[in-house]
Amino acid sequence: MNTTALVVMAFYTLFILGGIYYYEDKIRDLQACIGDYQRALKLSKSTSNEGHYTYLQLQNKELNEQNNALQVQVKTLKAHIVRLENESKTGNSQYEHSVWKDDIWHGRIVEL
């Protein structure tokens, strides 16, 4: 009975110690996160960041304008592709060849 109780108590002790170490590690991680958030909050409240914020806003506006211009280009290119596909289906395409010449490159020997 004494050995069984000793084994059970050793198991409980190891289980409790493992839980303590696990939760201590979690608490350290949370304290580090809290410190990071406090530092970020202090930086965000300082007035020296106003210039950088304004710069980022201007850069964001410029990127939005470029993005809109690129979206317009994509739409026009898609419309052009659709028009070319429709022309090739109807046979009115000026880009489609009427004769396929498969052996145009096979007979040539290139000397270096």
C-alpha positions in Angstrom: 0.0 0.0 0.0 2.9 2.4 0.8 4.5 1.9 -2.6 1.2 2.4 -4.5 0.5 5.6 -2.6 4.1 6.7 -3.2 3.7 6.1 -7.0 0.4 7.9 -7.1 1.8 10.9 -5.1 4.8 11.0 -7.4 2.5 11.0 -10.5 0.4 13.8 -9.0 3.5 15.8 -8.1 4.9 15.5 -11.6 1.5 16.4 -13.1 1.3 19.5 -10.9 4.8 20.6 -11.6 4.3 20.2 -15.4 1.1 22.3 -15.1 3.0 25.0 -13.1 5.8 25.2 -15.7 3.3 25.2 -18.6 1.3 28.1 -17.1 4.4 30.0 -16.1 5.5 29.9 -19.8 2.1 31.1 -20.9 2.2 34.0 -18.4 5.7 35.0 -19.7 4.4 35.0 -23.2 1.4 37.1 -22.3 3.6 39.6 -20.4 5.8 39.9 -23.4 2.8 40.6 -25.6 1.4 43.1 -23.2 4.8 44.9 -23.2 4.8 44.9 -27.0 1.3 46.4 -27.1 2.2 49.0 -24.5 5.3 50.0 -26.5 3.2 50.2 -29.7 0.6 52.3 -28.0 3.2 54.7 -26.7 4.7 55.0 -30.2 1.3 55.6 -31.8 0.5 58.4 -29.3 3.7 60.3 -30.0 3.5 63.3 -32.3 6.6 62.4 -34.2 4.7 59.8 -36.2 2.3 62.3 -37.7 4.7 63.0 -40.6 5.1 59.4 -41.4 1.4 58.8 -41.2 0.8 61.7 -43.7 3.5 60.2 -46.0 1.8 56.8 -45.8 -1.6 58.3 -46.6 -0.2 60.1 -49.7 1.6 57.0 -50.8 -1.7 55.0 -50.4 -3.6 57.6 -52.4 -1.0 57.4 -55.2 -1.1 53.6 -55.2 -4.9 53.6 -55.4 -4.7 55.9 -58.5 -2.2 53.5 -60.1 -4.3 50.5 -59.2 -7.4 52.1 -60.8 -5.4 52.9 -63.9 -4.2 49.3 -64.1 -7.7 48.0 -63.6 -8.9 50.1 -66.6 -6.0 48.7 -68.7 -6.9 45.1 -67.7 -10.6 45.7 -68.7 -9.6 47.1 -72.1 -7.2 44.2 -72.7 -9.8 41.7 -71.8 -12.2 43.4 -74.1 -9.6 43.3 -76.9 -9.0 39.6 -76.2 -12.7 38.8 -76.4 -12.9 40.8 -79.7 -10.0 38.9 -81.2 -11.5 35.6 -80.1 -14.8 36.5 -81.7 -13.1 37.5 -84.9 -11.1 34.2 -85.0 -14.4 32.3 -84.5 -16.2 34.1 -87.3 -13.2 34.0 -89.7 -12.8 37.8 -90.0 -9.5 37.9 -88.2 -6.6 39.7 -89.9 -4.2 37.9 -87.5 -5.1 34.3 -88.5 -3.0 32.6 -91.1 -4.8 30.7 -93.8 -2.0 28.2 -94.4 0.0 26.3 -91.8 3.6 25.7 -92.7 4.9 23.1 -90.4 8.3 22.4 -92.1 9.5 26.0 -92.3 12.2 25.4 -89.6 13.0 21.8 -90.2 15.1 22.2 -93.2 17.5 24.8 -91.9 21.0 24.1 -90.5 22.5 26.7 -88.3 26.3 26.8 -88.3 28.1 28.5 -85.4 
